[in-house]
């Protein structure tokens, strides 16, 4: 199976929803066309919020602080909790048909294998990093620093921030 690579790191993305729109289209295509996509993307000075974040009691105050610091804020329709994106943060979405990884752990294994191949000089481990903002039983890390990996049901999807 061919893996199609989409690189949105250059030129600069002008609309912070562009990567999410591509992900939605690629997720649909992955299932219908039995295709795998690897999507690289960056957003500068952007706070990406998850749906759960929208229920925080002081969300408006927090968003105002971010705005004053020069950060845009967007809410994604999938994934976990909020992550900040700055220059130098690379997001990687691995999007594939559901049958290639029928469990969440299988999807994380695929992302771990991709990252280990991409960074052979690093040791990527999977375990819970309990003191992180969004701990999970399958946190990927390098030297104890969490790689943010999210999962979206439908076609499986994960991304690294």
C-alpha positions as CSV (number, residue, x, y, z in Angstrom):
1,X,0.0,0.0,0.0
2,X,1.3,3.4,-0.9
3,X,1.5,6.1,1.8
4,X,0.7,9.6,0.5
5,X,2.6,12.4,2.3
6,X,1.1,15.9,2.6
7,X,3.4,18.6,3.9
8,X,1.8,21.8,5.0
9,X,4.8,23.1,6.9
10,X,5.6,25.6,4.1
11,X,4.2,28.0,3.0
12,X,2.8,29.2,6.3
13,X,-0.8,28.2,6.9
14,X,-2.9,31.3,6.9
15,X,-6.1,29.7,8.2
16,X,-5.6,27.6,11.4
17,X,-8.5,25.4,10.4
18,X,-6.8,24.2,7.1
19,X,-4.9,21.2,8.7
20,X,-8.1,20.0,10.3
21,X,-10.1,20.4,7.1
22,X,-7.4,18.3,5.3
23,X,-7.5,15.7,8.1
24,X,-11.3,15.4,7.8
25,X,-11.0,14.9,4.0
26,X,-8.1,12.4,4.4
27,X,-10.0,10.5,7.1
28,X,-13.0,10.1,4.8
29,X,-10.7,9.1,1.8
30,X,-8.7,6.6,3.9
31,X,-11.8,4.6,4.7
32,X,-13.3,4.8,1.2
33,X,-10.2,4.3,-0.8
34,X,-8.2,2.0,1.5
35,X,-5.4,4.6,1.5
36,X,-2.9,5.8,4.1
37,X,-1.9,9.4,4.5
38,X,0.9,11.0,6.5
39,X,0.3,14.7,7.0
40,X,2.9,17.1,8.4
41,X,1.7,20.5,9.5
42,X,2.6,23.5,11.6
43,X,0.7,26.4,13.2
44,X,2.5,29.3,14.8
45,X,1.2,31.0,17.9
46,X,-2.0,29.0,18.1
47,X,-3.8,27.3,21.1
48,X,-5.6,24.2,19.8
49,X,-8.4,23.3,22.2
50,X,-10.3,20.0,22.4
51,X,-14.0,19.8,22.9
52,X,-13.5,19.0,26.6
53,X,-11.6,22.3,27.1
54,X,-14.7,24.3,26.1
55,X,-16.3,23.3,29.4
56,X,-13.5,24.7,31.6
57,X,-14.9,27.2,34.1
58,X,-12.5,30.1,33.3
59,X,-12.0,29.4,29.6
60,X,-12.9,32.9,28.6
61,X,-10.3,34.4,31.0
62,X,-7.7,31.9,29.7
63,X,-8.4,32.7,26.1
64,X,-8.1,36.4,26.8
65,X,-4.6,35.9,28.4
66,X,-3.6,33.9,25.3
67,X,-4.9,36.6,23.0
68,X,-3.0,39.3,24.8
69,X,0.2,37.1,24.4
70,X,-0.4,37.0,20.7
71,X,-1.9,33.5,20.3
72,X,-4.9,32.6,18.2
73,X,-7.3,30.0,19.7
74,X,-9.2,27.3,17.8
75,X,-11.4,24.4,18.8
76,X,-10.8,21.1,17.0
77,X,-13.6,18.6,16.4
78,X,-11.6,15.6,17.5
79,X,-8.7,14.6,19.7
80,X,-8.0,15.2,23.3
81,X,-7.2,18.3,25.4
82,X,-5.6,21.5,24.4
83,X,-2.1,21.9,23.0
84,X,-0.1,25.0,22.2
85,X,1.6,25.3,18.8
86,X,4.6,27.6,18.3
87,X,7.2,27.9,15.7
88,X,9.2,24.7,15.8
89,X,6.4,22.4,16.7
90,X,5.8,19.7,14.1
91,X,2.4,18.0,14.0
92,X,2.2,14.6,12.2
93,X,-1.1,13.0,11.4
94,X,-1.1,9.4,10.4
95,X,-4.4,8.6,8.8
96,X,-5.4,5.1,7.7
97,X,-8.3,2.7,7.2
98,X,-9.8,1.4,10.4
99,X,-9.0,-2.2,9.6
100,X,-5.3,-1.6,9.8
101,X,-5.5,-0.8,13.5
102,X,-8.8,-2.0,15.1
103,X,-7.9,-0.8,18.6
104,X,-6.6,2.5,20.0
105,X,-3.4,0.7,21.2
106,X,-2.8,-0.7,17.7
107,X,-3.1,2.9,16.3
108,X,-0.6,4.1,18.8
109,X,1.8,1.2,17.9
110,X,1.7,2.4,14.3
111,X,2.5,6.0,15.3
112,X,5.3,4.8,17.6
113,X,6.8,2.7,14.8
114,X,6.6,5.6,12.4
115,X,8.3,8.0,14.9
116,X,11.0,5.4,15.8
117,X,11.8,5.0,12.1
118,X,11.8,8.8,11.6
119,X,14.1,9.4,14.6
120,X,16.3,6.3,14.8
121,X,18.8,8.1,17.1
122,X,16.1,8.5,19.8
123,X,14.5,5.9,22.0
124,X,10.7,6.3,21.9
125,X,8.9,4.7,24.9
126,X,5.2,4.1,25.6
127,X,4.0,4.5,29.2
128,X,1.8,6.8,31.2
129,X,3.3,10.2,32.1
130,X,1.1,10.8,35.1
131,X,2.0,14.5,35.7
132,X,1.3,15.6,32.1
133,X,-1.7,17.8,31.3
134,X,-3.5,14.9,29.6
135,X,-2.0,11.6,30.9
136,X,-2.9,8.4,29.1
137,X,-2.0,4.8,29.4
138,X,-0.1,5.0,26.1
139,X,1.9,8.3,26.3
140,X,4.8,8.3,23.8
141,X,8.0,9.9,25.1
142,X,11.6,10.7,24.4
143,X,13.8,11.1,27.5
144,X,10.7,11.3,29.7
145,X,9.2,14.2,27.6
146,X,5.8,13.4,26.3
147,X,5.1,13.4,22.6
148,X,1.4,14.5,22.2
149,X,-0.4,11.8,20.3
150,X,-4.1,11.9,19.8
151,X,-6.6,9.3,18.4
152,X,-9.7,9.9,16.4
153,X,-12.3,7.1,15.9
154,X,-13.6,6.6,12.4
155,X,-10.5,5.9,10.4
156,X,-7.8,5.8,13.0
157,X,-5.8,9.0,13.3
158,X,-2.9,10.1,15.5
159,X,-0.8,13.2,15.5
160,X,2.4,14.3,17.3
161,X,2.9,17.8,18.7
